[in-house]
Structure formats: C-alpha cells, structure tokens
Amino acid sequence: MSMTGGVLTAASAMSGAARLTTFASRGSGVEPPVTISRDPAREAARRELAKRMYHENDPSLFQRALNAFWEWLGKLLAKAASATPGGSLGLLVVVLCAVAVLAALWWRLGTPRRTPVAAAPLFDERPRTAAEHRAAADAHAAQGHWNQAVQERMRAIVRALEERALLDVRPGRTADEAAAEAGRTLPAHADGLHAAARHFDDVTYGGRTADQQTYQRVAQLDSDLERARPTLVTGAAPDGKTG
C-alpha cells in the first residue's frame, strides 16, 4: 500500500465517521450535529500514517543518503556545465585535460614520499671496476631498464675517478659527495657531475623514473670525463708570484 493510498484511506475513514456521527445526531433530534475540527483530524491522520504497514516499502537510511548524494552531485555538475563554455561537452573536455595533467605529473615526478630518505652509500655491493659498472649499465640499457642503467653509469663515473686517483677510495661515499669532490678537481664538469648525482638520487631514493635521454646524458658525461684533465691549483711563491 502506498503512502498516498494510506492518506486517502485515513482521511476517508475520518470523513465517514464524522458524517455518521452528524447523521445520527440529526436523527435523534436531541443533540446538535458534531463536527471534527482541523487539529484533531490532523493528529488522527498522523497516528494512522505512523503505522508500520504504510512504511514497509520505504527506502533505507543508506538509500536515502545515496539518493541525496546523487541529487547533489547532479545539481553540481549541471551548475558547472552551465558555467563552462560548450556546456556538458566543454566540462568533459576540462575534466579530461585535468586528468591528463595529473597523470603526466605523476609519471614525471613519481610517487610522492611522505618522509625524506637519507642518502645511502653509492656502492652497496662488492667492489667492482669502472669497466664492470659500464658493462652492467649497457646491459640494463639494452633491456630498457633506465633506472638501473643510470645507477650503474654513475657508479662507473665515480669508480673511474677513483682508479685515476682523482678521488680517494672512501667506503660509504654518497653520489652527492662524490660529485662535489670531483667538481673541485674537474671544475669544467662540475655542473654535469651534480646533475648526474641528482639523477642517481632521483631514481634510487626519490621514486622517480629515468628515461633514455637521462641515461644518455650520464653516459656522455662518463665519456667526457675519461678525456678530462684535472685542474691543478698552484700555491703562491714566497715572492708573491705563482709557480
């Protein structure tokens, strides 16, 4: 039974009762006609409609909340569409553009990290030569594993500088420390060394993804450093001249 049917039933019942009472009173000729005022009639209808039989098919609280949410969302989208050039189609284009921008940022910057991670040592395995690190980098690059290729190429750079005695062999050195120390000896390549160290940290600790261009820049730096000569800083002579 629907709510409308319940209202009509209750109203009809009260109306019929009132008519019977009025007719009976008129026929007796003793008492005046009796009528039901508005407030008691409203209260009687409220009690009648409060019965469980009229609410068996009512939606649940969750369903009512869900319906209210969808109604609110529909009004919000309709309002946004009316304010966007092109209506609903224009709104769809704006939403797709926003999603594309967020996806590009996520792909470029990687997964955000809630807490910063301290830099770990550059070499975490058994000592290997620069040639071995280069071979490992080339193997990763051939398979398109650019993160590992960048890591191994940076290790090759630092190991090669150690083999040439341009850096002292020091366990636990980080990529940033190696770049800073090598940049003082090879100032012409200081910027490239710092950039390579940053790429190493990004893929190792920053959750970012390298690509072929990143690896090629680090590999080119490795090749340039093989031909680079250190800059020797001479001290001042006793007579004030440099020697």
C-alpha positions in Angstrom: 0.0 0.0 0.0 1.4 3.3 -1.0 1.6 6.4 1.2 -0.9 8.3 -0.9 -3.3 5.4 -0.5 -2.8 5.4 3.2 -3.5 9.1 3.4 -6.7 8.7 1.4 -7.8 5.7 3.5 -7.2 7.5 6.8 -8.9 10.7 5.5 -11.9 8.7 4.1 -12.3 6.9 7.4 -12.3 10.0 9.4 -14.7 11.7 7.0 -17.0 8.8 7.0 -17.0 8.7 10.8 -17.8 12.4 11.0 -20.7 12.0 8.6 -22.2 9.1 10.5 -21.9 10.9 13.8 -23.6 14.0 12.3 -26.4 12.0 10.7 -27.1 10.2 14.0 -27.2 13.4 15.9 -29.6 15.0 13.5 -31.9 12.0 13.5 -32.3 11.9 17.3 -33.3 15.5 17.5 -31.7 15.7 20.9 -28.1 16.8 20.3 -26.7 19.3 17.8 -24.6 18.0 14.8 -21.0 17.0 15.8 -18.1 18.0 13.5 -14.3 17.3 13.8 -12.0 20.3 13.9 -8.8 20.6 11.9 -6.3 19.8 14.6 -7.8 16.6 15.9 -8.2 15.4 12.3 -4.6 16.2 11.5 -3.5 14.3 14.7 -5.7 11.3 13.7 -4.2 11.2 10.3 -0.6 11.4 11.7 -1.3 8.5 14.0 -2.8 6.5 11.2 0.1 7.1 8.8 2.6 6.3 11.5 1.6 2.7 11.4 4.2 0.2 10.1 2.0 -1.1 7.3 2.4 2.3 5.5 6.3 2.2 5.6 7.1 -1.3 4.6 8.4 -0.2 1.2 10.2 3.0 2.3 13.9 3.2 1.2 16.6 2.5 3.9 18.6 5.3 5.5 21.6 4.4 3.3 19.5 4.5 0.2 18.1 7.9 1.1 21.6 9.3 1.8 22.8 7.8 -1.5 19.9 9.4 -3.4 20.6 12.7 -1.7 24.3 12.5 -2.7 23.5 11.7 -6.4 20.9 14.6 -6.4 23.6 17.0 -5.0 26.2 15.7 -7.5 23.8 16.1 -10.4 23.0 19.7 -9.4 26.7 20.5 -9.0 27.6 19.0 -12.5 24.6 20.8 -14.0 25.8 24.1 -12.5 29.4 23.5 -13.6 28.2 22.6 -17.1 26.1 25.8 -17.4 29.2 27.9 -16.4 31.5 26.1 -18.8 31.7 27.1 -22.5 30.3 24.3 -24.6 28.0 23.0 -21.8 28.4 19.3 -20.8 30.8 18.6 -23.6 33.1 21.5 -22.5 33.0 20.3 -18.9 34.0 16.8 -20.1 36.9 18.2 -22.0 38.1 20.2 -19.0 37.9 17.1 -16.7 39.8 15.0 -19.2 42.5 17.7 -19.5 42.9 17.9 -15.7 43.2 14.1 -15.5 45.9 14.1 -18.3 47.9 16.8 -16.5 47.8 14.9 -13.2 48.8 11.7 -14.9 51.7 13.4 -16.6 52.9 14.9 -13.3 52.6 11.5 -11.6 54.6 9.8 -14.3 57.3 12.6 -14.3 57.7 13.1 -10.6 56.9 9.6 -9.4 55.1 8.5 -6.3 55.3 11.2 -3.6 57.2 10.2 -0.5 55.8 11.2 2.9 59.2 11.3 4.6 62.6 12.2 3.1 65.0 9.3 2.8 68.6 9.9 3.8 71.2 9.3 1.0 72.8 5.9 1.2 76.3 4.9 0.1 76.9 4.9 -3.7 78.4 1.4 -3.6 76.5 -1.2 -1.7 78.0 -4.4 -3.1 81.4 -5.9 -3.6 84.0 -3.6 -5.2 83.8 -3.6 -9.0 85.9 -1.9 -11.6 84.6 1.0 -13.7 84.6 -1.3 -16.7 82.4 -3.8 -14.9 79.9 -1.0 -13.9 79.8 0.3 -17.5 79.1 -3.3 -18.8 76.3 -3.6 -16.3 74.9 -0.2 -17.4 75.0 -1.1 -21.0 73.2 -4.4 -20.3 70.4 -2.6 -18.4 70.1 0.0 -21.2 69.8 -2.7 -23.8 66.7 -4.0 -22.0 65.3 -0.6 -21.4 65.9 -0.7 -17.7 66.9 3.0 -17.5 66.8 3.4 -13.7 69.4 0.6 -13.2 71.4 1.8 -16.2 71.7 5.3 -14.7 72.7 3.9 -11.3 75.4 1.7 -12.8 76.7 4.5 -15.1 77.1 6.9 -12.1 79.0 4.2 -10.2 81.2 3.8 -13.2 82.0 7.5 -13.2 83.0 7.5 -9.6 85.0 4.3 -9.8 86.8 5.6 -12.8 87.8 8.8 -11.0 89.0 6.6 -8.1 91.1 4.5 -10.4 92.7 7.6 -11.8 93.4 8.9 -8.3 91.2 11.9 -8.8 89.1 10.8 -5.9 90.3 8.9 -2.9 88.7 5.5 -2.3 86.3 6.0 0.6 83.6 3.5 1.5 80.3 5.0 2.3 80.6 7.9 0.0 77.3 9.2 -1.5 76.7 10.3 -5.1 76.4 14.0 -4.0 79.7 13.8 -2.0 81.5 12.3 -5.0 80.1 14.9 -7.3 81.1 17.8 -5.0 84.7 16.4 -4.6 85.2 15.6 -8.2 83.8 19.1 -9.2 86.6 20.8 -7.4 89.2 18.8 -9.3 87.3 19.0 -12.6 85.5 22.3 -12.4 84.6 22.3 -16.1 82.4 19.3 -15.4 81.1 20.3 -12.0 77.6 21.0 -13.3 77.4 17.7 -15.2 78.6 15.8 -12.1 76.0 17.4 -9.9 73.2 16.7 -12.5 74.3 13.0 -12.7 74.3 12.7 -8.9 70.8 14.2 -8.8 69.6 11.7 -11.4 71.1 8.9 -9.4 69.3 10.1 -6.2 66.0 10.6 -8.0 65.8 7.0 -9.3 67.4 5.4 -6.2 65.6 7.3 -3.4 63.1 9.7 -4.9 60.8 7.1 -6.5 61.2 8.7 -10.0 61.7 7.1 -13.3 64.6 7.7 -15.7 64.4 7.6 -19.5 66.7 7.0 -22.4 67.7 10.7 -22.6 68.7 10.8 -18.9 70.9 7.7 -19.4 72.5 9.1 -22.5 73.4 12.4 -20.7 75.1 10.4 -17.8 76.8 8.2 -20.3 78.1 11.2 -22.3 79.5 12.7 -19.1 81.3 9.4 -18.4 82.9 9.6 -21.8 83.9 13.2 -21.4 85.4 12.6 -18.0 87.6 9.9 -19.5 89.4 12.6 -21.6 89.3 15.3 -18.9 92.4 16.5 -17.2 92.3 17.8 -13.6 92.9 21.5 -12.9 95.9 21.9 -10.7 95.8 24.8 -8.3 99.3 26.1 -7.6 100.3 27.8 -4.4 101.8 31.2 -4.1 105.6 31.5 -4.1 107.4 33.4 -1.3 107.9 36.4 -3.6 104.2 36.6 -4.2 104.4 35.0 -7.7 102.6 31.8 -8.6 104.7 28.9 -9.6 
